[in-house]
Each structure stands twice: as C-alpha cells, then as structure tokens.
Amino acid sequence: QVQLVESGGGLVQPGGSLRLSCVASGSIISIYAMGWYRQAPGKQRELVAGLTRAGITRYADSVKGRFTISRDNAKNTIYLQMNSLKPEDTAVYYCTAGVVVSTPTSWGQGTQVTVSS
C-alpha cells in the first residue's frame, strides 16, 4: 500500500497562491488515480481535484480555473497549485490514491491551508 505525505500548507492572504506537494512511498504513483480532497470545519470532505491513471484531470466547480493538479512520476510526487485563493478555500487538504479518484484507498495525514487577511 502506498504511503502519502503532504506539505506546503500555511497561511496566505486572499488572492495569494500556494503549492501543495504529496510525496508517495511504498509504491509508484503512476499506477494510481491520485487526488486532493479537503475538509473545512463543520463541512463534509469534498474532492477538490483528481488525476486518473490515464492523466485525465477533474476539478470541483468551485476551484476550476484556479487550481491545477499535476504529477511528477520521476519524483513520485503530485502537486496542487492553488491560485487566487479565497477564504472559503480554508480547509485541511488531503492527498489520496486509489484505483479511481472517487474511492481512494490511501490518505495522507493532511495539511492545513488558511486563507485570511
């Protein structure tokens, strides 16, 4: 089973940018569908961005045009580039892996993103 470790979260002002990273170990990420989920206080966990094994991306409507998911197979790492951040993007962000994006079988420990002035 793949192990996932996220990094790159932090505090950023509205309109700012952050890049989250997720390093995988125990298996190569190219055989998995990878994703980023988030959970805000008092809200359900939601899929933010996904990347299928074939390289097809999908995004939540709320982040389309602002967030980009990518994968570096040589580094066994996926990224989430987040631009034009809004206060409503504040959440704990989780990296995931699985056969399909919508049903991940491995989760990272999460990284906090706070968007506030």
C-alpha positions in Angstrom: 0.0 0.0 0.0 1.2 3.5 -0.8 2.1 5.9 1.9 1.4 9.6 1.3 2.9 12.7 3.0 1.6 16.2 2.2 3.4 19.5 2.7 3.1 23.1 1.6 0.1 24.3 3.6 0.1 27.5 5.5 -1.4 30.9 6.0 -1.9 33.1 2.9 -3.9 36.3 2.1 -6.9 36.3 -0.2 -5.7 36.4 -3.8 -2.5 34.6 -2.9 -1.1 31.3 -4.1 0.2 28.1 -2.5 1.6 24.8 -3.9 0.9 21.6 -2.0 3.1 18.6 -2.5 2.4 15.0 -1.8 5.3 12.5 -1.8 4.4 8.8 -2.1 6.4 5.9 -0.9 5.9 2.1 -0.9 4.6 2.1 -4.5 4.8 4.2 -7.7 2.1 6.8 -8.2 1.8 6.1 -11.9 -0.3 3.0 -11.2 -2.8 5.0 -9.1 -5.5 7.6 -9.6 -4.4 10.5 -7.4 -6.5 13.2 -5.8 -6.7 16.1 -3.4 -9.6 16.3 -1.0 -10.3 19.0 1.6 -12.4 19.3 4.7 -13.4 22.6 6.2 -14.7 22.9 9.8 -18.3 21.7 10.1 -18.4 20.6 6.4 -18.1 17.3 4.6 -14.9 16.2 3.0 -15.0 17.0 -0.7 -13.0 16.2 -3.8 -11.0 19.2 -5.0 -9.0 17.8 -7.9 -8.3 14.4 -9.3 -5.9 12.9 -11.8 -6.7 9.5 -13.3 -4.1 6.9 -14.3 -4.6 8.0 -17.9 -3.7 11.6 -17.0 -7.2 13.0 -17.1 -7.9 15.8 -14.7 -11.1 16.7 -12.9 -11.9 19.6 -10.6 -14.6 20.8 -8.3 -16.6 23.6 -9.8 -15.5 25.9 -7.0 -11.8 25.6 -8.0 -11.9 25.4 -11.8 -9.6 27.9 -13.4 -7.8 28.5 -10.1 -6.3 25.1 -9.0 -4.1 22.7 -11.0 -3.2 19.2 -10.2 -0.1 17.6 -11.7 2.1 14.6 -11.3 5.9 14.1 -11.4 6.4 10.4 -11.8 10.2 10.7 -11.5 9.8 12.2 -8.1 6.8 10.1 -7.2 5.0 13.3 -6.2 1.8 15.0 -7.0 1.1 18.7 -6.7 -1.8 21.1 -6.2 -1.1 24.6 -7.4 -3.7 26.9 -5.9 -4.0 30.4 -7.2 -6.4 33.3 -6.5 -7.1 31.8 -3.1 -10.3 32.7 -1.3 -11.3 32.5 2.4 -13.7 29.7 1.5 -10.7 27.6 0.4 -9.6 27.3 4.1 -9.5 23.7 5.0 -7.3 20.7 5.7 -6.2 19.3 2.4 -5.6 15.5 1.9 -3.7 13.7 -0.7 -5.2 10.4 -1.9 -4.5 7.4 -4.0 -6.7 4.6 -5.3 -7.9 2.7 -8.3 -10.3 5.5 -9.1 -10.3 9.1 -7.9 -13.7 8.9 -6.3 -12.9 6.0 -4.0 -9.4 6.4 -2.6 -7.8 3.7 -0.5 -4.9 5.6 0.8 -4.9 9.0 2.5 -2.2 11.3 3.7 -2.3 13.0 7.1 -3.5 16.3 5.8 -2.0 19.8 5.6 -3.8 23.0 6.8 -4.5 25.8 4.4 -5.8 29.0 5.8 -6.8 32.0 3.6 -7.2 35.1 5.7 -6.2 38.7 5.8 
